[in-house]
Amino acid sequence: MYSNGANTDYPAVPRPFSECYGGSGVYCDGAAGVDLQQAFMTLASAKQIAGGLSAGVGVVVERQQLRAKGLALFAGRPSSADPSWGLAVRGGFEWGFSRASV
């Protein structure tokens, strides 16, 4: 299992003489930012199928959540969290073509 994410935060700076018509913030909608969260969990198995050749397969379950705030200038959307789930299969081979160990 592993996870990662990113978080940005821009304050609601005043912009009285700009295209915001008296609004504030970097994108004219107050404080702005993005919060991204990702988590992955893999269940995997591998087996040696011949001398020096192994094969493996794994099932990956993923959850991601994105929350953006202060971006109404672009999309007119509220700042709510938007989660999603994913499922994938990974596979691969490993071939040891030399008897020398590293």
C-alpha positions in Angstrom: 0.0 0.0 0.0 1.2 3.5 -0.8 -0.2 6.9 -1.1 0.7 10.5 -2.3 -0.9 13.8 -2.8 -0.5 17.5 -3.3 -1.9 20.6 -1.7 -1.9 24.2 -2.8 -3.3 27.2 -1.0 -3.5 30.8 -2.4 -4.9 33.5 -0.1 -7.7 35.8 -1.0 -5.5 38.8 -1.9 -7.4 42.0 -2.6 -7.6 43.0 -6.3 -9.5 46.3 -6.5 -8.1 47.5 -9.8 -8.2 44.3 -11.9 -10.5 42.3 -14.2 -12.1 40.9 -11.0 -14.3 44.0 -10.6 -13.5 44.4 -6.9 -13.2 40.6 -6.2 -10.3 39.0 -4.4 -8.0 36.1 -4.8 -5.8 34.8 -7.6 -8.7 33.7 -9.7 -11.3 36.3 -8.6 -13.1 33.9 -6.3 -11.5 34.4 -2.9 -9.0 31.9 -1.5 -8.0 29.3 -4.1 -6.3 25.9 -4.0 -6.3 22.2 -4.8 -6.1 19.2 -2.5 -5.3 15.9 -4.2 -5.2 12.6 -2.3 -4.3 9.2 -3.8 -4.0 5.8 -2.2 -3.1 2.5 -3.9 -3.2 -1.1 -2.6 -1.8 -4.0 -4.5 -2.2 -7.7 -3.9 0.4 -9.5 -5.9 1.9 -13.0 -6.5 4.9 -14.3 -8.4 6.2 -17.7 -9.3 9.4 -19.0 -10.9 8.2 -20.8 -14.1 11.6 -21.9 -15.4 15.2 -21.6 -14.5 15.9 -17.9 -14.1 12.4 -16.9 -15.4 9.7 -15.6 -13.0 6.2 -14.2 -13.7 4.1 -12.1 -11.5 0.6 -10.6 -11.5 -1.1 -8.1 -9.1 -4.5 -6.5 -8.6 -4.4 -2.8 -7.8 -7.3 -1.0 -6.0 -7.0 2.8 -6.1 -8.9 5.7 -4.5 -8.4 9.3 -5.5 -10.0 12.5 -4.2 -9.7 16.0 -5.7 -11.0 19.1 -4.1 -10.6 22.5 -5.8 -11.7 25.8 -4.3 -11.8 29.3 -5.6 -11.9 28.4 -9.3 -15.4 29.6 -10.1 -13.9 31.9 -12.7 -13.1 28.8 -14.8 -15.9 26.4 -14.1 -18.5 27.9 -11.8 -18.4 24.8 -9.6 -18.7 24.6 -5.8 -15.6 23.6 -3.8 -16.7 20.0 -2.9 -14.6 16.9 -2.8 -14.8 14.6 -5.9 -13.7 11.0 -5.1 -13.2 8.2 -7.5 -12.2 4.5 -7.4 -10.2 2.4 -9.8 -9.2 -1.2 -10.3 -6.3 -2.5 -12.4 -4.2 -5.5 -13.1 -0.4 -5.4 -13.4 1.9 -8.1 -14.6 5.4 -8.7 -15.5 8.4 -11.1 -16.1 11.8 -11.2 -14.6 14.6 -13.0 -16.4 18.0 -13.7 -14.8 20.2 -14.3 -17.7 23.5 -14.6 -15.7 24.5 -16.9 -12.9 26.4 -14.1 -11.2 24.5 -12.5 -8.4 24.4 -8.7 -8.1 
